[in-house]
Amino acid sequence: MAFSAFVTVVSGLVSIDELGSVIDMNVILFLIGMFSLVGLAEDSGLLQALSYWFIGRFRRRNTILIGSSLLFGFLAAFAVNDTVALMGPPIALMISRVSGIDARAMFLLLAFSLTIGSVMTPLGNPQNMLIAISSGMPAPFITFVYRLSVPTMINLLVTPLVIKRMFRITDDRVDVGVIPHEAMKNKKDALLAGLGLAVTVVALVVNDVMEMTGRPHIAEKGFIPFLISAGIYAFTSSPRRVLANVDWGTIVFFITMFITMNGVWRSGVLSQLLNLLLFDTGSKEMVVLGVTLSSIALSQLVSNVPFTGLYIPYLKSLGFTGLDAHVWLSLAAASTIAGNLTILGAASNVIVLETLESRYNATITFKEFLRVGAVVTAINTLIYMPFLLFFT
């Protein structure tokens, strides 16, 4: 990604003077703040304690898989999927170790579940928020939940069963021999981390609601976790260690991704592909199918958030308004579940898998992700399509 960013600038698609406006510092500061808080929560033992408490509610692997899918999905729906992508890896790893489930299966379940769960509300991910605000759709929160919650729930129940089958996970009994509070290493840091994460999530949700209702809000919402983490550094046992826990490799990846994706769009390739995939705007069925297929395919090239930001004005130019709920919900569902097809389909995938590789010395290759993701995405799409065609 770094080399492609270099080529983008050298080729003239993006000039050096434009880099400041192309790189989204809102996202970069969001990541630094959340990495700091999650790293503190992990070092203090807070996330381990929460993992033991969660897994202690279940006695068999099947229920652990389904329960994990629902947990990650619901958290993503109301706390933004990228936030859960940062908090989830330590929890997924702990569940894997205690239950004996393959770590790759748990990390894939985390990535898929938080992507699916984020579909059903405008608060779930940045692309849904863009659609809710820019489409002119009346009562977007109610519309999203009413139209998309049922197929999302079905997908959250089906996906762990797919992973169970593909990884041949047996339904063995699981016994947890650790009391949650015994996992705590530093109660002071755990309290700070828990307070920081709770305040951040509440602030992000409240800020999104304020934005949707047209009330005063913080436009650069990524500054919220960064500012909260900045206020906590000085009170931790080891501020330098907290900063060292930030995954700087992921930060560099996102900086170079913003440059590359902007260059891809400026090349004009995507606009030509959109014209080919969305060729019939007179039929509701063809529009839903065209938006769905183009969103899933092209989100692999520019990731779903920038793709949605570019697709919205294109759809408006074709004459679609806020009353065309089937168009906007199709875009929301398809551009989101596109993240389940490949690693580059969603920023949250990169965060989850980079954490697996950099911290836990394991990896999931692009090919391995695609092998499972293609099946999951196909099933997700088949489940959403009837609801988009007949209930919007």
Sequence and secondary structure as in RCSB ss.txt:
>XXXX:A:sequence
MAFSAFVTVVSGLVSIDELGSVIDMNVILFLIGMFSLVGLAEDSGLLQALSYWFIGRFRRRNTILIGSSLLFGFL
AAFAVNDTVALMGPPIALMISRVSGIDARAMFLLLAFSLTIGSVMTPLGNPQNMLIAISSGMPAPFITFVYRLSV
PTMINLLVTPLVIKRMFRITDDRVDVGVIPHEAMKNKKDALLAGLGLAVTVVALVVNDVMEMTGRPHIAEKGFIP
FLISAGIYAFTSSPRRVLANVDWGTIVFFITMFITMNGVWRSGVLSQLLNLLLFDTGSKEMVVLGVTLSSIALSQ
LVSNVPFTGLYIPYLKSLGFTGLDAHVWLSLAAASTIAGNLTILGAASNVIVLETLESRYNATITFKEFLRVGAV
VTAINTLIYMPFLLFFT
>XXXX:A:secstr
 HHHHHHHHHTTSS GGGHHHHS HHHHHHHHHHHHHHHHHHHHTHHHHHHHHHHTT SBHHHHHHHHHHHHHHH
HHHH HHHHHHHHHHHHHHHHHHHT  HHHHHHHHHHHHHHHGGGSTTSSHHHHHHHHHS  SSHHHHHHHHHHH
HHHHHHHHHHHHHHHHTT    B    S GGGG S HHHHHHHHHHHHHHHHHHHHHHHHHHTT    S TTHHH
HHHHHHHHTTSS HHHHHHTS HHHHHHHHHHHHHHHHHHHTTHHHHHHHHH    S HHHHHHHHHHHHHHHHH
HH HHHHHHHHHHHHHHTT  TT HHHHHHHHHHHHHGGGTSGGG HHHHHHHHHHHHHHS    HHHHHHHHHH
HHHHHHHHHHHHHHH  
